[in-house]
């Protein structure tokens, strides 16, 4: 009876082909080629969730007011920025890169009767979302 070799899914040439493919991939990656190996979706287009609060309903002009933002996202939060909203558009008041996201700002002394601010969260993928605007009264 003739002797037969057991069948194997890997022929002697297959390891050499895999090794050559691995070397090619490493070579391309080393010189800026288009090889990307990673985990995760890489396609996060969902904006973060963000809220802004203060314990103050009114503040005297020139006095300080404290704001706290909460932000969350599956890919992580890169930063949260605080903006004042006025007739000239959004004015950046400050940024915070780590929780708790907090700011203490001085109420305007230019005759405004309200101070309106909002928080803008940016997640690790660059997606952004704004909180609702929080408005407090400014008294003379």
C-alpha positions as CSV (number, residue, x, y, z in Angstrom):
1,X,0.0,0.0,0.0
2,X,1.4,3.4,-1.0
3,X,2.3,5.8,1.8
4,X,0.5,9.1,1.8
5,X,1.3,12.3,3.6
6,X,-1.3,13.7,6.0
7,X,-2.9,16.8,4.5
8,X,-2.1,20.0,6.3
9,X,-3.6,23.4,5.6
10,X,-0.1,24.9,5.5
11,X,2.3,24.0,2.7
12,X,6.0,24.8,3.0
13,X,5.5,27.8,0.6
14,X,2.7,29.3,2.7
15,X,4.9,30.4,5.7
16,X,7.3,32.1,3.2
17,X,4.4,34.0,1.6
18,X,3.1,35.2,5.0
19,X,6.6,36.2,6.0
20,X,7.0,38.2,2.8
21,X,3.7,39.9,3.2
22,X,4.5,40.8,6.8
23,X,7.9,42.2,5.7
24,X,6.2,44.2,2.9
25,X,3.6,45.6,5.3
26,X,6.3,46.6,7.9
27,X,8.4,48.2,5.1
28,X,5.5,50.2,3.8
29,X,4.5,51.3,7.3
30,X,8.0,52.4,8.1
31,X,8.2,54.6,5.0
32,X,4.8,56.2,5.3
33,X,2.9,53.6,3.2
34,X,-0.8,53.1,3.4
35,X,-0.8,50.3,6.0
36,X,-3.0,50.8,9.1
37,X,-3.6,48.1,11.7
38,X,-5.7,49.2,14.6
39,X,-8.6,48.4,16.9
40,X,-11.8,50.3,17.4
41,X,-14.2,51.7,14.9
42,X,-12.1,54.7,13.7
43,X,-15.3,56.1,12.3
44,X,-16.8,57.9,15.4
45,X,-19.1,60.6,14.1
46,X,-21.2,60.8,17.3
47,X,-20.8,64.2,19.1
48,X,-20.2,64.2,22.8
49,X,-22.9,65.0,25.4
50,X,-22.3,68.2,27.3
51,X,-24.2,70.2,30.0
52,X,-23.3,73.5,31.8
53,X,-24.5,74.6,35.2
54,X,-24.0,77.4,37.7
55,X,-25.4,77.8,41.2
56,X,-25.9,81.6,40.6
57,X,-29.0,83.2,39.1
58,X,-27.6,86.7,39.3
59,X,-24.3,88.4,39.9
60,X,-23.1,92.0,40.5
61,X,-21.1,93.5,37.7
62,X,-17.4,93.0,38.4
63,X,-18.0,90.0,40.7
64,X,-17.0,86.4,39.9
65,X,-19.3,83.6,38.9
66,X,-18.4,79.9,38.8
67,X,-19.5,77.5,35.9
68,X,-19.2,73.7,35.8
69,X,-19.6,71.6,32.7
70,X,-20.1,67.8,32.4
71,X,-19.1,66.1,29.2
72,X,-19.0,62.4,28.1
73,X,-18.3,60.5,25.0
74,X,-17.4,56.8,24.2
75,X,-14.1,57.9,22.6
76,X,-13.2,60.2,25.4
77,X,-13.2,64.0,25.8
78,X,-10.3,66.0,24.5
79,X,-11.4,69.4,26.0
80,X,-14.3,71.5,27.0
81,X,-14.4,75.3,26.2
82,X,-16.5,78.0,27.7
83,X,-17.9,80.7,25.5
84,X,-19.8,83.9,26.1
85,X,-22.6,84.4,23.6
86,X,-23.3,88.0,22.7
87,X,-24.2,90.2,19.7
88,X,-20.7,89.8,18.2
89,X,-21.0,86.0,18.3
90,X,-19.2,83.5,20.5
91,X,-16.3,84.7,22.5
92,X,-13.9,82.1,24.0
93,X,-13.5,82.6,27.7
94,X,-11.3,79.5,28.5
95,X,-10.7,75.9,28.0
96,X,-10.3,72.9,30.3
97,X,-8.7,69.6,29.3
98,X,-9.6,67.5,32.2
99,X,-12.7,66.8,34.4
100,X,-14.1,68.5,36.3
101,X,-14.5,71.2,33.7
102,X,-14.7,74.4,35.7
103,X,-14.3,78.2,35.1
104,X,-14.6,81.2,37.3
105,X,-15.2,84.4,35.3
106,X,-15.8,88.0,36.1
107,X,-19.2,89.4,35.2
108,X,-19.0,92.2,32.7
109,X,-18.9,95.8,33.8
110,X,-19.9,97.3,30.4
111,X,-23.6,97.8,31.3
112,X,-24.9,94.4,30.2
113,X,-27.9,93.2,32.1
114,X,-27.3,89.5,31.4
115,X,-24.4,87.1,30.9
116,X,-25.0,84.2,28.5
117,X,-22.5,81.4,28.2
118,X,-22.3,77.9,26.8
119,X,-19.8,75.0,26.8
120,X,-18.4,73.3,23.7
121,X,-17.1,69.8,24.2
122,X,-14.7,68.2,21.7
123,X,-14.2,64.4,21.8
124,X,-11.0,62.5,20.9
125,X,-12.2,62.1,17.3
126,X,-12.8,65.9,16.8
127,X,-16.6,65.8,17.1
128,X,-18.1,68.8,18.9
129,X,-21.3,69.6,20.6
130,X,-22.6,72.7,22.5
131,X,-24.5,72.8,25.7
132,X,-27.6,74.8,26.1
133,X,-27.0,78.5,26.8
134,X,-27.0,79.4,30.5
135,X,-28.1,83.0,31.2
136,X,-27.7,84.8,34.5
137,X,-28.7,88.4,35.4
138,X,-26.0,91.0,35.9
139,X,-26.9,93.7,38.4
140,X,-25.2,97.1,38.6
